[in-house]
Every structure is written in structure tokens, then in C-alpha cells.
Amino acid sequence: MSISMQVQDCLERASWIRKMFEQGAALRKIHGDDNVFDFTLGNPTVEPPAAFHRELLALAQNPVPGMHRYMSNDGYGDTRQAVADLLSEQSGQPVGPSNIIMTCGAGGALNVAIKTIINAEEEVLLLAPFFVEYRFYVANHGGTSTLVSTDRETFQLDLAAIEQAIGPKTRALIINSPNNPTGVIYGEESLKALGELIERKSRELDRQIYVISDEPYARIVYDGKKVPPVFAHIKNSIIVTSHSKDLALPGERIGYLASNPAMDEVKLFMEGAVFCNRVLGYVNAPALMQRLVAKLQHESVDIQAYERKRDLFYDKLTTLGFEMVKPDGAFYLFPKSPLKDDLEFANRALAHNILVVPGTGFGAPGYFRIAYCIDDDIIERSFSAWEKLARELGMKG
Ligand SMILES: Cc1ncc(COP(=O)(O)O)c(C=O)c1O
């Protein structure tokens, strides 16, 4: 065999992603781009806010000497200060620039966080359904993923299940709120109870257990809801996030890792994480983007536009008889599959040129995911295909 067994194994686990991509491409060839309704990708079609282009232009017209050089591995001080100021304001905790590392997206930050804390074969708990890449990131650093279900009606934290899953090898738990794929936000009381549980288990097992809070959708929230600040409730917590979604910059690979200033041995953790950012080969986050996002910490894409898409899609599908939790944020719907087998449902949808991701891929069989970060026009034009599909399956149609 020419590649490692671990990578071979990951390729096999991820083969459905490639298959879906190929199926979409084949359908587009036959029916044309406009007649295929692809809801598989969380790649925003909205443009970054106008302030981004304004700052980009200003920087290009007034270049700062040395602005393309290497820098310290944690990033520019003023960018980290801007991020720290916002986190302090939101959490009421004294977050400083020394708690921040600018990273290559949330994916980069997750890898840095996991590598920094994990020993071989230690466990990271993932709450199903979860973002598919988590498993691969944990495997990157020799860890083991343990799946814990969230509440199957509400997709909220199931604290009893988390407690049961924590054992002598548990090093971390990853939470993601607003959640991909369900769109739920974990409530303040729930986070507080999670913080207490983790502290109690850490004491009982005499080991530091971290909560990694993956928050790339934190600014994409609806109905006036807010994401409660994890730093206010969980001592050994790490935020990983990016501007891939809130500023619509996924191709620019800009995000950050933040440590709770109250974390045990926080200085050592940050030293380790800066080292990991370097030796994972990221070296530092893109220089140009760091300069821009320092000025954009209070900006975001048009959230109301996403809220309208959510309402449009949610109202239509529930009218057709699909059942789902109404998302509080992010840009996904996660309905119950009307067929027991979600893979079969995805295939039946495919026959109507609708592409969705089966819940099995997120560790939650019996559901499917729709990404609605696409033009309203495509969403609206897909409705007649959804009606036909629903009728075919004996729903209201
Ligand atoms: C929950 C979640 N975490 C992390 C990421 C990775 O984000 P980034 O592109 O910033 O690496 C994504 C991207 O879709 C995501 O949905």
C-alpha cells in the first residue's frame, strides 16, 4: 500500500462526500446548473460586507512597510487586541491579546487546539450530529473520537449522556453552537450546567478536561437570540472560530483560537498552542487578512437575508409535512428523513435533482441536512421538486 493505513481509513469513511460531489457534477452535466438544486455545501454565496472591500482598498493604497513578512506565530498584536476586546465585552472575562492566536480558519484553530492537549489514544467527545471533519482532526493527532448523542427531539445537550461518556481517557469535548447541522444554540443554563459537570468530572478523575467551543456561526443568529458566552461558564474552555461565515471569507482562511483567561495553566497552554500553530505548518494566519479583520470585529454579512432564507425554506418544508427543529442560527436545516433509511431518502431526492446530505454522515442516521446559504431564487425554484418528492413519498405534497 502506498499511503498510510490511517489516511486510507479516513478516505473510506469520507467516500460518501466524494460520491455526492460526483453525483452533483453528473446531474449538472445532464440538466444544466440551473436545474440542479444543490443543498450540500456550506459555502456562502453572499459577498463580504462593504466594509471589507473598503478596508482592503485602503490597505492596498497605503501599504504598511513589511506587511508581507513573517511575524510572530500568534499573529499581529493589534489584531489580537481587537479580538480580545470583543470577547471581553461579550463574556465579561478579562480576555487579553495573550489569550488569542490568529489561525488559518476554524479548521486550523481546531487542529492547533487538539494537537496542543491530546496524548496518544486519549478521547475527544463529539456530540452527534457533528461537523464531519472533527473525526479526522482528532485522528490527525492520535486521539480517539467518542460519539455522544444530543437530545434527539431538541438536539440540545444531553448532560446525563455526556457524564456517562466521560472516562479516565477523556481529554476534551467539542461543542458547536449555533450548530452545524442542526442550527440549535445551547442555552445559558445548559452551558452553566455543562461547566459544572466538567469541573466535577475533572476533580473526580484528577485530570484537566477541556471544552473546545467551535463558534464560526456565532454571529449568524435569528429571532433576536444570542449565543451565551462559553468563557463565562466553563473554566477550561477554548474558543475556535473564523470569519468564514460571518464575513463570508472561507477562501481567505482567517480565524482564531482564544483561551479562557481563567483556564488552569493558561500560559503553558498558549505557549503550546503557538508552537503547534507553527509546527503544523500554518506558521501564522494570512497577514493581509489579519490587518483587515482587526477593523471588522463588529461587522457581519446580512444576517436578515439568512433569516429570510430560513423562514422561506422552513415554512415550505413543514407545510409539505417534513418535521424539523426550527434553527436558531447558522444556515442549515436538519429535518427527519421521511424514510427510515436517510441514504435511500437522499437517493430519492436526487431523482428530483435535489442534493442533500444524509444524516448518517453527521453521526445521526434518520435525518438529512440542507444548506441554505444559497440564492433565494434557487431555493424558490426547488420548491416544485420538493412538492413532487413529498407526493411521491405519500406526504402532503
Ligand atoms: C461547525 C464548523 N466548524 C468548523 C468549520 C471550518 O471552518 P473554516 O472554514 O473556518 O475552517 C466549519 C465549516 O463549515 C463548520 O461548519
PDBQT file of the ligand as one rigid body, heavy atoms in Angstrom, charges set to zero:
ROOT
HETATM    1  C1  LIG A 401     -19.032  23.655  12.566  1.00  0.00    +0.000 C 
HETATM    2  C2  LIG A 401     -17.886  24.043  11.709  1.00  0.00    +0.000 A 
HETATM    3  N1  LIG A 401     -16.666  24.113  12.254  1.00  0.00    +0.000 NA
HETATM    4  C3  LIG A 401     -15.593  24.451  11.532  1.00  0.00    +0.000 A 
HETATM    5  C4  LIG A 401     -15.706  24.736  10.187  1.00  0.00    +0.000 A 
HETATM    6  C5  LIG A 401     -14.473  25.083   9.436  1.00  0.00    +0.000 C 
HETATM    7  O1  LIG A 401     -14.440  26.444   9.211  1.00  0.00    +0.000 OA
HETATM    8  P1  LIG A 401     -13.225  27.154   8.490  1.00  0.00    +0.000 P 
HETATM    9  O2  LIG A 401     -13.588  27.245   7.053  1.00  0.00    +0.000 OA
HETATM   10  O3  LIG A 401     -13.127  28.468   9.118  1.00  0.00    +0.000 OA
HETATM   11  O4  LIG A 401     -12.026  26.312   8.707  1.00  0.00    +0.000 OA
HETATM   12  C6  LIG A 401     -16.957  24.659   9.565  1.00  0.00    +0.000 A 
HETATM   13  C7  LIG A 401     -17.095  24.904   8.135  1.00  0.00    +0.000 C 
HETATM   14  O5  LIG A 401     -18.092  24.665   7.507  1.00  0.00    +0.000 OA
HETATM   15  C8  LIG A 401     -18.078  24.307  10.355  1.00  0.00    +0.000 A 
HETATM   16  O6  LIG A 401     -19.301  24.222   9.822  1.00  0.00    +0.000 OA
ENDROOT
TORSDOF 0
